[in-house]
Amino acid sequence: MDAFLHWLVISLAVIGAFFVGYVIWSTVSEWREGREVGPVEPEDDEPAGAVARSAAAELEDEHNWWDMTPETLETLPEFGRGVAALADERTPVDVVLPLSRDADGWVASMALAALAERDDVPDEWVRSAARNPARATNCEDVLMLRALARHASFPVIGSALSALP
């Protein structure tokens, strides 16, 4: 019986060691690949546009843009990271405005969502966006209308909707 208990304790110790090794291996692998869990605040020395483009590249690798819905898009941590960088008050609005018309739908959507959160969006952008609201996808259209609704000091949604194809 003593030999059996000795064998059982050694077996459990070996299994435990394998489990601890697996956990350490997984943690180190994730850290080395640079994967993050949840939205990450941008580093002070990393420009917001670069954060958004990096997040867009990650999204492009994992998701199909043309199957994306606004509701799903807003739950993705990479999208949240890009929006947070562009909505940050340290990021000049002049960096965000051109990105709202970017050819990359991921980047444009992040910029439009960020504009809806910012307090410094100029009236010129509102007037221009109301005249030309059409974007390539449903996500961009929804986010554009949200930004317009947040910043317009005059009625724009009716004219913006009539300008959509």
Phi and psi in radians as a Rosetta constraint file:
Dihedral C 1 N 2 CA 2 C 2 CIRCULARHARMONIC -1.045 0.35
Dihedral N 2 CA 2 C 2 N 3 CIRCULARHARMONIC -0.703 0.35
Dihedral C 2 N 3 CA 3 C 3 CIRCULARHARMONIC -1.136 0.35
Dihedral N 3 CA 3 C 3 N 4 CIRCULARHARMONIC -0.682 0.35
Dihedral C 3 N 4 CA 4 C 4 CIRCULARHARMONIC -1.127 0.35
Dihedral N 4 CA 4 C 4 N 5 CIRCULARHARMONIC -0.816 0.35
Dihedral C 4 N 5 CA 5 C 5 CIRCULARHARMONIC -1.082 0.35
Dihedral N 5 CA 5 C 5 N 6 CIRCULARHARMONIC -0.720 0.35
Dihedral C 5 N 6 CA 6 C 6 CIRCULARHARMONIC -1.064 0.35
Dihedral N 6 CA 6 C 6 N 7 CIRCULARHARMONIC -0.803 0.35
Dihedral C 6 N 7 CA 7 C 7 CIRCULARHARMONIC -1.085 0.35
Dihedral N 7 CA 7 C 7 N 8 CIRCULARHARMONIC -0.729 0.35
Dihedral C 7 N 8 CA 8 C 8 CIRCULARHARMONIC -1.106 0.35
Dihedral N 8 CA 8 C 8 N 9 CIRCULARHARMONIC -0.803 0.35
Dihedral C 8 N 9 CA 9 C 9 CIRCULARHARMONIC -1.099 0.35
Dihedral N 9 CA 9 C 9 N 10 CIRCULARHARMONIC -0.760 0.35
Dihedral C 9 N 10 CA 10 C 10 CIRCULARHARMONIC -1.128 0.35
Dihedral N 10 CA 10 C 10 N 11 CIRCULARHARMONIC -0.724 0.35
Dihedral C 10 N 11 CA 11 C 11 CIRCULARHARMONIC -1.082 0.35
Dihedral N 11 CA 11 C 11 N 12 CIRCULARHARMONIC -0.792 0.35
Dihedral C 11 N 12 CA 12 C 12 CIRCULARHARMONIC -1.130 0.35
Dihedral N 12 CA 12 C 12 N 13 CIRCULARHARMONIC -0.650 0.35
Dihedral C 12 N 13 CA 13 C 13 CIRCULARHARMONIC -1.117 0.35
Dihedral N 13 CA 13 C 13 N 14 CIRCULARHARMONIC -0.733 0.35
Dihedral C 13 N 14 CA 14 C 14 CIRCULARHARMONIC -1.135 0.35
Dihedral N 14 CA 14 C 14 N 15 CIRCULARHARMONIC -0.776 0.35
Dihedral C 14 N 15 CA 15 C 15 CIRCULARHARMONIC -1.075 0.35
Dihedral N 15 CA 15 C 15 N 16 CIRCULARHARMONIC -0.762 0.35
Dihedral C 15 N 16 CA 16 C 16 CIRCULARHARMONIC -1.068 0.35
Dihedral N 16 CA 16 C 16 N 17 CIRCULARHARMONIC -0.720 0.35
Dihedral C 16 N 17 CA 17 C 17 CIRCULARHARMONIC -1.110 0.35
Dihedral N 17 CA 17 C 17 N 18 CIRCULARHARMONIC -0.725 0.35
Dihedral C 17 N 18 CA 18 C 18 CIRCULARHARMONIC -1.086 0.35
Dihedral N 18 CA 18 C 18 N 19 CIRCULARHARMONIC -0.732 0.35
Dihedral C 18 N 19 CA 19 C 19 CIRCULARHARMONIC -1.105 0.35
Dihedral N 19 CA 19 C 19 N 20 CIRCULARHARMONIC -0.831 0.35
Dihedral C 19 N 20 CA 20 C 20 CIRCULARHARMONIC -1.065 0.35
Dihedral N 20 CA 20 C 20 N 21 CIRCULARHARMONIC -0.735 0.35
Dihedral C 20 N 21 CA 21 C 21 CIRCULARHARMONIC -1.060 0.35
Dihedral N 21 CA 21 C 21 N 22 CIRCULARHARMONIC -0.722 0.35
Dihedral C 21 N 22 CA 22 C 22 CIRCULARHARMONIC -1.104 0.35
Dihedral N 22 CA 22 C 22 N 23 CIRCULARHARMONIC -0.771 0.35
Dihedral C 22 N 23 CA 23 C 23 CIRCULARHARMONIC -1.090 0.35
Dihedral N 23 CA 23 C 23 N 24 CIRCULARHARMONIC -0.769 0.35
Dihedral C 23 N 24 CA 24 C 24 CIRCULARHARMONIC -1.121 0.35
Dihedral N 24 CA 24 C 24 N 25 CIRCULARHARMONIC -0.778 0.35
Dihedral C 24 N 25 CA 25 C 25 CIRCULARHARMONIC -1.037 0.35
Dihedral N 25 CA 25 C 25 N 26 CIRCULARHARMONIC -0.791 0.35
Dihedral C 25 N 26 CA 26 C 26 CIRCULARHARMONIC -1.101 0.35
Dihedral N 26 CA 26 C 26 N 27 CIRCULARHARMONIC -0.755 0.35
Dihedral C 26 N 27 CA 27 C 27 CIRCULARHARMONIC -1.134 0.35
Dihedral N 27 CA 27 C 27 N 28 CIRCULARHARMONIC -0.792 0.35
Dihedral C 27 N 28 CA 28 C 28 CIRCULARHARMONIC -1.154 0.35
Dihedral N 28 CA 28 C 28 N 29 CIRCULARHARMONIC -0.719 0.35
Dihedral C 28 N 29 CA 29 C 29 CIRCULARHARMONIC -1.072 0.35
Dihedral N 29 CA 29 C 29 N 30 CIRCULARHARMONIC -0.772 0.35
Dihedral C 29 N 30 CA 30 C 30 CIRCULARHARMONIC -1.111 0.35
Dihedral N 30 CA 30 C 30 N 31 CIRCULARHARMONIC -0.742 0.35
Dihedral C 30 N 31 CA 31 C 31 CIRCULARHARMONIC -1.107 0.35
Dihedral N 31 CA 31 C 31 N 32 CIRCULARHARMONIC -0.734 0.35
Dihedral C 31 N 32 CA 32 C 32 CIRCULARHARMONIC -1.177 0.35
Dihedral N 32 CA 32 C 32 N 33 CIRCULARHARMONIC -0.559 0.35
Dihedral C 32 N 33 CA 33 C 33 CIRCULARHARMONIC -1.403 0.35
Dihedral N 33 CA 33 C 33 N 34 CIRCULARHARMONIC -0.166 0.35
Dihedral C 33 N 34 CA 34 C 34 CIRCULARHARMONIC 1.341 0.35
Dihedral N 34 CA 34 C 34 N 35 CIRCULARHARMONIC 0.284 0.35
Dihedral C 34 N 35 CA 35 C 35 CIRCULARHARMONIC -1.283 0.35
Dihedral N 35 CA 35 C 35 N 36 CIRCULARHARMONIC 2.470 0.35
Dihedral C 35 N 36 CA 36 C 36 CIRCULARHARMONIC -2.050 0.35
Dihedral N 36 CA 36 C 36 N 37 CIRCULARHARMONIC 2.686 0.35
Dihedral C 36 N 37 CA 37 C 37 CIRCULARHARMONIC -1.908 0.35
Dihedral N 37 CA 37 C 37 N 38 CIRCULARHARMONIC 2.028 0.35
Dihedral C 37 N 38 CA 38 C 38 CIRCULARHARMONIC 1.504 0.35
Dihedral N 38 CA 38 C 38 N 39 CIRCULARHARMONIC 3.027 0.35
Dihedral C 38 N 39 CA 39 C 39 CIRCULARHARMONIC -1.108 0.35
Dihedral N 39 CA 39 C 39 N 40 CIRCULARHARMONIC 2.509 0.35
Dihedral C 39 N 40 CA 40 C 40 CIRCULARHARMONIC -2.107 0.35
Dihedral N 40 CA 40 C 40 N 41 CIRCULARHARMONIC 2.372 0.35
Dihedral C 40 N 41 CA 41 C 41 CIRCULARHARMONIC -1.205 0.35
Dihedral N 41 CA 41 C 41 N 42 CIRCULARHARMONIC 2.449 0.35
Dihedral C 41 N 42 CA 42 C 42 CIRCULARHARMONIC -1.172 0.35
Dihedral N 42 CA 42 C 42 N 43 CIRCULARHARMONIC 2.582 0.35
Dihedral C 42 N 43 CA 43 C 43 CIRCULARHARMONIC -1.276 0.35
Dihedral N 43 CA 43 C 43 N 44 CIRCULARHARMONIC 2.605 0.35
Dihedral C 43 N 44 CA 44 C 44 CIRCULARHARMONIC -1.042 0.35
Dihedral N 44 CA 44 C 44 N 45 CIRCULARHARMONIC -0.553 0.35
Dihedral C 44 N 45 CA 45 C 45 CIRCULARHARMONIC -1.628 0.35
Dihedral N 45 CA 45 C 45 N 46 CIRCULARHARMONIC 0.055 0.35
Dihedral C 45 N 46 CA 46 C 46 CIRCULARHARMONIC -1.814 0.35
Dihedral N 46 CA 46 C 46 N 47 CIRCULARHARMONIC 2.054 0.35
Dihedral C 46 N 47 CA 47 C 47 CIRCULARHARMONIC -1.067 0.35
Dihedral N 47 CA 47 C 47 N 48 CIRCULARHARMONIC 2.534 0.35
Dihedral C 47 N 48 CA 48 C 48 CIRCULARHARMONIC -1.042 0.35
Dihedral N 48 CA 48 C 48 N 49 CIRCULARHARMONIC -0.662 0.35
Dihedral C 48 N 49 CA 49 C 49 CIRCULARHARMONIC -1.084 0.35
Dihedral N 49 CA 49 C 49 N 50 CIRCULARHARMONIC -0.660 0.35
Dihedral C 49 N 50 CA 50 C 50 CIRCULARHARMONIC -1.206 0.35
Dihedral N 50 CA 50 C 50 N 51 CIRCULARHARMONIC -0.637 0.35
Dihedral C 50 N 51 CA 51 C 51 CIRCULARHARMONIC -1.092 0.35
Dihedral N 51 CA 51 C 51 N 52 CIRCULARHARMONIC -0.793 0.35
Dihedral C 51 N 52 CA 52 C 52 CIRCULARHARMONIC -1.105 0.35
Dihedral N 52 CA 52 C 52 N 53 CIRCULARHARMONIC -0.763 0.35
Dihedral C 52 N 53 CA 53 C 53 CIRCULARHARMONIC -1.159 0.35
Dihedral N 53 CA 53 C 53 N 54 CIRCULARHARMONIC -0.657 0.35
Dihedral C 53 N 54 CA 54 C 54 CIRCULARHARMONIC -1.134 0.35
Dihedral N 54 CA 54 C 54 N 55 CIRCULARHARMONIC -0.770 0.35
Dihedral C 54 N 55 CA 55 C 55 CIRCULARHARMONIC -1.093 0.35
Dihedral N 55 CA 55 C 55 N 56 CIRCULARHARMONIC -0.697 0.35
Dihedral C 55 N 56 CA 56 C 56 CIRCULARHARMONIC -1.098 0.35
Dihedral N 56 CA 56 C 56 N 57 CIRCULARHARMONIC -0.698 0.35
Dihedral C 56 N 57 CA 57 C 57 CIRCULARHARMONIC -1.116 0.35
Dihedral N 57 CA 57 C 57 N 58 CIRCULARHARMONIC -0.703 0.35
Dihedral C 57 N 58 CA 58 C 58 CIRCULARHARMONIC -1.113 0.35
Dihedral N 58 CA 58 C 58 N 59 CIRCULARHARMONIC -0.758 0.35
Dihedral C 58 N 59 CA 59 C 59 CIRCULARHARMONIC -1.106 0.35
Dihedral N 59 CA 59 C 59 N 60 CIRCULARHARMONIC -0.723 0.35
Dihedral C 59 N 60 CA 60 C 60 CIRCULARHARMONIC -1.084 0.35
Dihedral N 60 CA 60 C 60 N 61 CIRCULARHARMONIC -0.620 0.35
Dihedral C 60 N 61 CA 61 C 61 CIRCULARHARMONIC -1.219 0.35
Dihedral N 61 CA 61 C 61 N 62 CIRCULARHARMONIC -0.505 0.35
Dihedral C 61 N 62 CA 62 C 62 CIRCULARHARMONIC -1.892 0.35
Dihedral N 62 CA 62 C 62 N 63 CIRCULARHARMONIC -0.285 0.35
Dihedral C 62 N 63 CA 63 C 63 CIRCULARHARMONIC -2.376 0.35
Dihedral N 63 CA 63 C 63 N 64 CIRCULARHARMONIC 2.775 0.35
Dihedral C 63 N 64 CA 64 C 64 CIRCULARHARMONIC -1.721 0.35
Dihedral N 64 CA 64 C 64 N 65 CIRCULARHARMONIC 2.002 0.35
Dihedral C 64 N 65 CA 65 C 65 CIRCULARHARMONIC -0.986 0.35
Dihedral N 65 CA 65 C 65 N 66 CIRCULARHARMONIC -0.693 0.35
Dihedral C 65 N 66 CA 66 C 66 CIRCULARHARMONIC -1.311 0.35
Dihedral N 66 CA 66 C 66 N 67 CIRCULARHARMONIC -0.204 0.35
Dihedral C 66 N 67 CA 67 C 67 CIRCULARHARMONIC -1.768 0.35
Dihedral N 67 CA 67 C 67 N 68 CIRCULARHARMONIC 0.062 0.35
Dihedral C 67 N 68 CA 68 C 68 CIRCULARHARMONIC -1.407 0.35
Dihedral N 68 CA 68 C 68 N 69 CIRCULARHARMONIC 2.501 0.35
Dihedral C 68 N 69 CA 69 C 69 CIRCULARHARMONIC -1.991 0.35
Dihedral N 69 CA 69 C 69 N 70 CIRCULARHARMONIC 2.716 0.35
Dihedral C 69 N 70 CA 70 C 70 CIRCULARHARMONIC -1.032 0.35
Dihedral N 70 CA 70 C 70 N 71 CIRCULARHARMONIC -0.658 0.35
Dihedral C 70 N 71 CA 71 C 71 CIRCULARHARMONIC -1.119 0.35
Dihedral N 71 CA 71 C 71 N 72 CIRCULARHARMONIC -0.775 0.35
Dihedral C 71 N 72 CA 72 C 72 CIRCULARHARMONIC -1.195 0.35
Dihedral N 72 CA 72 C 72 N 73 CIRCULARHARMONIC -0.748 0.35
Dihedral C 72 N 73 CA 73 C 73 CIRCULARHARMONIC -0.971 0.35
Dihedral N 73 CA 73 C 73 N 74 CIRCULARHARMONIC -0.745 0.35
Dihedral C 73 N 74 CA 74 C 74 CIRCULARHARMONIC -1.244 0.35
Dihedral N 74 CA 74 C 74 N 75 CIRCULARHARMONIC -0.211 0.35
Dihedral C 74 N 75 CA 75 C 75 CIRCULARHARMONIC -1.603 0.35
Dihedral N 75 CA 75 C 75 N 76 CIRCULARHARMONIC -0.158 0.35
Dihedral C 75 N 76 CA 76 C 76 CIRCULARHARMONIC -1.421 0.35
Dihedral N 76 CA 76 C 76 N 77 CIRCULARHARMONIC 2.218 0.35
Dihedral C 76 N 77 CA 77 C 77 CIRCULARHARMONIC -1.045 0.35
Dihedral N 77 CA 77 C 77 N 78 CIRCULARHARMONIC -0.629 0.35
Dihedral C 77 N 78 CA 78 C 78 CIRCULARHARMONIC -1.115 0.35
Dihedral N 78 CA 78 C 78 N 79 CIRCULARHARMONIC -0.714 0.35
Dihedral C 78 N 79 CA 79 C 79 CIRCULARHARMONIC -1.094 0.35
Dihedral N 79 CA 79 C 79 N 80 CIRCULARHARMONIC -0.793 0.35
Dihedral C 79 N 80 CA 80 C 80 CIRCULARHARMONIC -1.044 0.35
Dihedral N 80 CA 80 C 80 N 81 CIRCULARHARMONIC -0.662 0.35
Dihedral C 80 N 81 CA 81 C 81 CIRCULARHARMONIC -1.129 0.35
Dihedral N 81 CA 81 C 81 N 82 CIRCULARHARMONIC -0.776 0.35
Dihedral C 81 N 82 CA 82 C 82 CIRCULARHARMONIC -1.137 0.35
Dihedral N 82 CA 82 C 82 N 83 CIRCULARHARMONIC -0.745 0.35
Dihedral C 82 N 83 CA 83 C 83 CIRCULARHARMONIC -1.100 0.35
Dihedral N 83 CA 83 C 83 N 84 CIRCULARHARMONIC -0.765 0.35
Dihedral C 83 N 84 CA 84 C 84 CIRCULARHARMONIC -1.050 0.35
Dihedral N 84 CA 84 C 84 N 85 CIRCULARHARMONIC -0.717 0.35
Dihedral C 84 N 85 CA 85 C 85 CIRCULARHARMONIC -1.137 0.35
Dihedral N 85 CA 85 C 85 N 86 CIRCULARHARMONIC -0.734 0.35
Dihedral C 85 N 86 CA 86 C 86 CIRCULARHARMONIC -1.343 0.35
Dihedral N 86 CA 86 C 86 N 87 CIRCULARHARMONIC -0.450 0.35
Dihedral C 86 N 87 CA 87 C 87 CIRCULARHARMONIC -1.501 0.35
Dihedral N 87 CA 87 C 87 N 88 CIRCULARHARMONIC -0.220 0.35
Dihedral C 87 N 88 CA 88 C 88 CIRCULARHARMONIC -1.025 0.35
Dihedral N 88 CA 88 C 88 N 89 CIRCULARHARMONIC 2.376 0.35
Dihedral C 88 N 89 CA 89 C 89 CIRCULARHARMONIC -1.144 0.35
Dihedral N 89 CA 89 C 89 N 90 CIRCULARHARMONIC -0.337 0.35
Dihedral C 89 N 90 CA 90 C 90 CIRCULARHARMONIC -1.335 0.35
Dihedral N 90 CA 90 C 90 N 91 CIRCULARHARMONIC -0.265 0.35
Dihedral C 90 N 91 CA 91 C 91 CIRCULARHARMONIC -1.525 0.35
Dihedral N 91 CA 91 C 91 N 92 CIRCULARHARMONIC 2.111 0.35
Dihedral C 91 N 92 CA 92 C 92 CIRCULARHARMONIC -1.094 0.35
Dihedral N 92 CA 92 C 92 N 93 CIRCULARHARMONIC 2.453 0.35
Dihedral C 92 N 93 CA 93 C 93 CIRCULARHARMONIC -1.078 0.35
Dihedral N 93 CA 93 C 93 N 94 CIRCULARHARMONIC -0.466 0.35
Dihedral C 93 N 94 CA 94 C 94 CIRCULARHARMONIC -1.147 0.35
Dihedral N 94 CA 94 C 94 N 95 CIRCULARHARMONIC -0.309 0.35
Dihedral C 94 N 95 CA 95 C 95 CIRCULARHARMONIC -1.401 0.35
Dihedral N 95 CA 95 C 95 N 96 CIRCULARHARMONIC -0.621 0.35
Dihedral C 95 N 96 CA 96 C 96 CIRCULARHARMONIC -1.388 0.35
Dihedral N 96 CA 96 C 96 N 97 CIRCULARHARMONIC -0.665 0.35
Dihedral C 96 N 97 CA 97 C 97 CIRCULARHARMONIC -0.983 0.35
Dihedral N 97 CA 97 C 97 N 98 CIRCULARHARMONIC -0.877 0.35
Dihedral C 97 N 98 CA 98 C 98 CIRCULARHARMONIC -1.141 0.35
Dihedral N 98 CA 98 C 98 N 99 CIRCULARHARMONIC -0.520 0.35
Dihedral C 98 N 99 CA 99 C 99 CIRCULARHARMONIC -1.184 0.35
Dihedral N 99 CA 99 C 99 N 100 CIRCULARHARMONIC -0.400 0.35
Dihedral C 99 N 100 CA 100 C 100 CIRCULARHARMONIC -1.205 0.35
Dihedral N 100 CA 100 C 100 N 101 CIRCULARHARMONIC -0.226 0.35
Dihedral C 100 N 101 CA 101 C 101 CIRCULARHARMONIC -2.037 0.35
Dihedral N 101 CA 101 C 101 N 102 CIRCULARHARMONIC 0.328 0.35
Dihedral C 101 N 102 CA 102 C 102 CIRCULARHARMONIC -1.113 0.35
Dihedral N 102 CA 102 C 102 N 103 CIRCULARHARMONIC 2.605 0.35
Dihedral C 102 N 103 CA 103 C 103 CIRCULARHARMONIC -1.198 0.35
Dihedral N 103 CA 103 C 103 N 104 CIRCULARHARMONIC -0.429 0.35
Dihedral C 103 N 104 CA 104 C 104 CIRCULARHARMONIC -1.424 0.35
Dihedral N 104 CA 104 C 104 N 105 CIRCULARHARMONIC 2.003 0.35
Dihedral C 104 N 105 CA 105 C 105 CIRCULARHARMONIC -1.052 0.35
Dihedral N 105 CA 105 C 105 N 106 CIRCULARHARMONIC -0.588 0.35
Dihedral C 105 N 106 CA 106 C 106 CIRCULARHARMONIC -1.090 0.35
Dihedral N 106 CA 106 C 106 N 107 CIRCULARHARMONIC -0.849 0.35
Dihedral C 106 N 107 CA 107 C 107 CIRCULARHARMONIC -1.144 0.35
Dihedral N 107 CA 107 C 107 N 108 CIRCULARHARMONIC -0.808 0.35
Dihedral C 107 N 108 CA 108 C 108 CIRCULARHARMONIC -1.041 0.35
Dihedral N 108 CA 108 C 108 N 109 CIRCULARHARMONIC -0.717 0.35
Dihedral C 108 N 109 CA 109 C 109 CIRCULARHARMONIC -1.143 0.35
Dihedral N 109 CA 109 C 109 N 110 CIRCULARHARMONIC -0.708 0.35
Dihedral C 109 N 110 CA 110 C 110 CIRCULARHARMONIC -1.078 0.35
Dihedral N 110 CA 110 C 110 N 111 CIRCULARHARMONIC -0.762 0.35
Dihedral C 110 N 111 CA 111 C 111 CIRCULARHARMONIC -1.143 0.35
Dihedral N 111 CA 111 C 111 N 112 CIRCULARHARMONIC -0.733 0.35
Dihedral C 111 N 112 CA 112 C 112 CIRCULARHARMONIC -1.126 0.35
Dihedral N 112 CA 112 C 112 N 113 CIRCULARHARMONIC -0.711 0.35
Dihedral C 112 N 113 CA 113 C 113 CIRCULARHARMONIC -1.136 0.35
Dihedral N 113 CA 113 C 113 N 114 CIRCULARHARMONIC -0.673 0.35
Dihedral C 113 N 114 CA 114 C 114 CIRCULARHARMONIC -1.154 0.35
Dihedral N 114 CA 114 C 114 N 115 CIRCULARHARMONIC -0.704 0.35
Dihedral C 114 N 115 CA 115 C 115 CIRCULARHARMONIC -1.059 0.35
Dihedral N 115 CA 115 C 115 N 116 CIRCULARHARMONIC -0.621 0.35
Dihedral C 115 N 116 CA 116 C 116 CIRCULARHARMONIC -1.152 0.35
Dihedral N 116 CA 116 C 116 N 117 CIRCULARHARMONIC -0.398 0.35
Dihedral C 116 N 117 CA 117 C 117 CIRCULARHARMONIC -1.644 0.35
Dihedral N 117 CA 117 C 117 N 118 CIRCULARHARMONIC -0.298 0.35
Dihedral C 117 N 118 CA 118 C 118 CIRCULARHARMONIC -1.466 0.35
Dihedral N 118 CA 118 C 118 N 119 CIRCULARHARMONIC 2.748 0.35
Dihedral C 118 N 119 CA 119 C 119 CIRCULARHARMONIC -1.847 0.35
Dihedral N 119 CA 119 C 119 N 120 CIRCULARHARMONIC -0.046 0.35
Dihedral C 119 N 120 CA 120 C 120 CIRCULARHARMONIC -1.976 0.35
Dihedral N 120 CA 120 C 120 N 121 CIRCULARHARMONIC 0.485 0.35
Dihedral C 120 N 121 CA 121 C 121 CIRCULARHARMONIC -1.344 0.35
Dihedral N 121 CA 121 C 121 N 122 CIRCULARHARMONIC 2.190 0.35
Dihedral C 121 N 122 CA 122 C 122 CIRCULARHARMONIC -1.273 0.35
Dihedral N 122 CA 122 C 122 N 123 CIRCULARHARMONIC 2.642 0.35
Dihedral C 122 N 123 CA 123 C 123 CIRCULARHARMONIC -1.063 0.35
Dihedral N 123 CA 123 C 123 N 124 CIRCULARHARMONIC -0.523 0.35
Dihedral C 123 N 124 CA 124 C 124 CIRCULARHARMONIC -1.068 0.35
Dihedral N 124 CA 124 C 124 N 125 CIRCULARHARMONIC -0.670 0.35
Dihedral C 124 N 125 CA 125 C 125 CIRCULARHARMONIC -1.139 0.35
Dihedral N 125 CA 125 C 125 N 126 CIRCULARHARMONIC -0.726 0.35
Dihedral C 125 N 126 CA 126 C 126 CIRCULARHARMONIC -1.064 0.35
Dihedral N 126 CA 126 C 126 N 127 CIRCULARHARMONIC -0.819 0.35
Dihedral C 126 N 127 CA 127 C 127 CIRCULARHARMONIC -1.096 0.35
Dihedral N 127 CA 127 C 127 N 128 CIRCULARHARMONIC -0.782 0.35
Dihedral C 127 N 128 CA 128 C 128 CIRCULARHARMONIC -1.135 0.35
Dihedral N 128 CA 128 C 128 N 129 CIRCULARHARMONIC -0.766 0.35
Dihedral C 128 N 129 CA 129 C 129 CIRCULARHARMONIC -1.160 0.35
Dihedral N 129 CA 129 C 129 N 130 CIRCULARHARMONIC -0.605 0.35
Dihedral C 129 N 130 CA 130 C 130 CIRCULARHARMONIC -1.191 0.35
Dihedral N 130 CA 130 C 130 N 131 CIRCULARHARMONIC -0.567 0.35
Dihedral C 130 N 131 CA 131 C 131 CIRCULARHARMONIC -1.366 0.35
Dihedral N 131 CA 131 C 131 N 132 CIRCULARHARMONIC -0.505 0.35
Dihedral C 131 N 132 CA 132 C 132 CIRCULARHARMONIC -2.304 0.35
Dihedral N 132 CA 132 C 132 N 133 CIRCULARHARMONIC 1.140 0.35
Dihedral C 132 N 133 CA 133 C 133 CIRCULARHARMONIC -1.441 0.35
Dihedral N 133 CA 133 C 133 N 134 CIRCULARHARMONIC -0.297 0.35
Dihedral C 133 N 134 CA 134 C 134 CIRCULARHARMONIC -1.110 0.35
Dihedral N 134 CA 134 C 134 N 135 CIRCULARHARMONIC 2.269 0.35
Dihedral C 134 N 135 CA 135 C 135 CIRCULARHARMONIC -2.175 0.35
Dihedral N 135 CA 135 C 135 N 136 CIRCULARHARMONIC 3.020 0.35
Dihedral C 135 N 136 CA 136 C 136 CIRCULARHARMONIC -1.271 0.35
Dihedral N 136 CA 136 C 136 N 137 CIRCULARHARMONIC -0.430 0.35
Dihedral C 136 N 137 CA 137 C 137 CIRCULARHARMONIC -2.358 0.35
Dihedral N 137 CA 137 C 137 N 138 CIRCULARHARMONIC 2.869 0.35
Dihedral C 137 N 138 CA 138 C 138 CIRCULARHARMONIC -1.051 0.35
Dihedral N 138 CA 138 C 138 N 139 CIRCULARHARMONIC -0.720 0.35
Dihedral C 138 N 139 CA 139 C 139 CIRCULARHARMONIC -1.023 0.35
Dihedral N 139 CA 139 C 139 N 140 CIRCULARHARMONIC -0.840 0.35
Dihedral C 139 N 140 CA 140 C 140 CIRCULARHARMONIC -1.132 0.35
Dihedral N 140 CA 140 C 140 N 141 CIRCULARHARMONIC -0.705 0.35
Dihedral C 140 N 141 CA 141 C 141 CIRCULARHARMONIC -1.044 0.35
Dihedral N 141 CA 141 C 141 N 142 CIRCULARHARMONIC -0.830 0.35
Dihedral C 141 N 142 CA 142 C 142 CIRCULARHARMONIC -1.091 0.35
Dihedral N 142 CA 142 C 142 N 143 CIRCULARHARMONIC -0.805 0.35
Dihedral C 142 N 143 CA 143 C 143 CIRCULARHARMONIC -1.182 0.35
Dihedral N 143 CA 143 C 143 N 144 CIRCULARHARMONIC -0.601 0.35
Dihedral C 143 N 144 CA 144 C 144 CIRCULARHARMONIC -1.118 0.35
Dihedral N 144 CA 144 C 144 N 145 CIRCULARHARMONIC -0.794 0.35
Dihedral C 144 N 145 CA 145 C 145 CIRCULARHARMONIC -1.129 0.35
Dihedral N 145 CA 145 C 145 N 146 CIRCULARHARMONIC -0.626 0.35
Dihedral C 145 N 146 CA 146 C 146 CIRCULARHARMONIC -1.114 0.35
Dihedral N 146 CA 146 C 146 N 147 CIRCULARHARMONIC -0.780 0.35
Dihedral C 146 N 147 CA 147 C 147 CIRCULARHARMONIC -1.122 0.35
Dihedral N 147 CA 147 C 147 N 148 CIRCULARHARMONIC -0.722 0.35
Dihedral C 147 N 148 CA 148 C 148 CIRCULARHARMONIC -1.084 0.35
Dihedral N 148 CA 148 C 148 N 149 CIRCULARHARMONIC -0.802 0.35
Dihedral C 148 N 149 CA 149 C 149 CIRCULARHARMONIC -1.078 0.35
Dihedral N 149 CA 149 C 149 N 150 CIRCULARHARMONIC -0.586 0.35
Dihedral C 149 N 150 CA 150 C 150 CIRCULARHARMONIC -1.291 0.35
Dihedral N 150 CA 150 C 150 N 151 CIRCULARHARMONIC -0.611 0.35
Dihedral C 150 N 151 CA 151 C 151 CIRCULARHARMONIC -1.917 0.35
Dihedral N 151 CA 151 C 151 N 152 CIRCULARHARMONIC -0.213 0.35
Dihedral C 151 N 152 CA 152 C 152 CIRCULARHARMONIC -1.244 0.35
Dihedral N 152 CA 152 C 152 N 153 CIRCULARHARMONIC 2.304 0.35
Dihedral C 152 N 153 CA 153 C 153 CIRCULARHARMONIC -1.748 0.35
Dihedral N 153 CA 153 C 153 N 154 CIRCULARHARMONIC 0.121 0.35
Dihedral C 153 N 154 CA 154 C 154 CIRCULARHARMONIC -2.511 0.35
Dihedral N 154 CA 154 C 154 N 155 CIRCULARHARMONIC 2.794 0.35
Dihedral C 154 N 155 CA 155 C 155 CIRCULARHARMONIC -1.116 0.35
Dihedral N 155 CA 155 C 155 N 156 CIRCULARHARMONIC 2.141 0.35
Dihedral C 155 N 156 CA 156 C 156 CIRCULARHARMONIC -2.258 0.35
Dihedral N 156 CA 156 C 156 N 157 CIRCULARHARMONIC -0.403 0.35
Dihedral C 156 N 157 CA 157 C 157 CIRCULARHARMONIC -1.105 0.35
Dihedral N 157 CA 157 C 157 N 158 CIRCULARHARMONIC -0.723 0.35
Dihedral C 157 N 158 CA 158 C 158 CIRCULARHARMONIC -1.061 0.35
Dihedral N 158 CA 158 C 158 N 159 CIRCULARHARMONIC -0.843 0.35
Dihedral C 158 N 159 CA 159 C 159 CIRCULARHARMONIC -1.188 0.35
Dihedral N 159 CA 159 C 159 N 160 CIRCULARHARMONIC -0.607 0.35
Dihedral C 159 N 160 CA 160 C 160 CIRCULARHARMONIC -1.167 0.35
Dihedral N 160 CA 160 C 160 N 161 CIRCULARHARMONIC -0.735 0.35
Dihedral C 160 N 161 CA 161 C 161 CIRCULARHARMONIC -1.135 0.35
Dihedral N 161 CA 161 C 161 N 162 CIRCULARHARMONIC -0.662 0.35
Dihedral C 161 N 162 CA 162 C 162 CIRCULARHARMONIC -1.209 0.35
Dihedral N 162 CA 162 C 162 N 163 CIRCULARHARMONIC -0.399 0.35
Dihedral C 162 N 163 CA 163 C 163 CIRCULARHARMONIC -1.453 0.35
Dihedral N 163 CA 163 C 163 N 164 CIRCULARHARMONIC -0.238 0.35
Dihedral C 163 N 164 CA 164 C 164 CIRCULARHARMONIC -1.278 0.35
Dihedral N 164 CA 164 C 164 N 165 CIRCULARHARMONIC 2.538 0.35
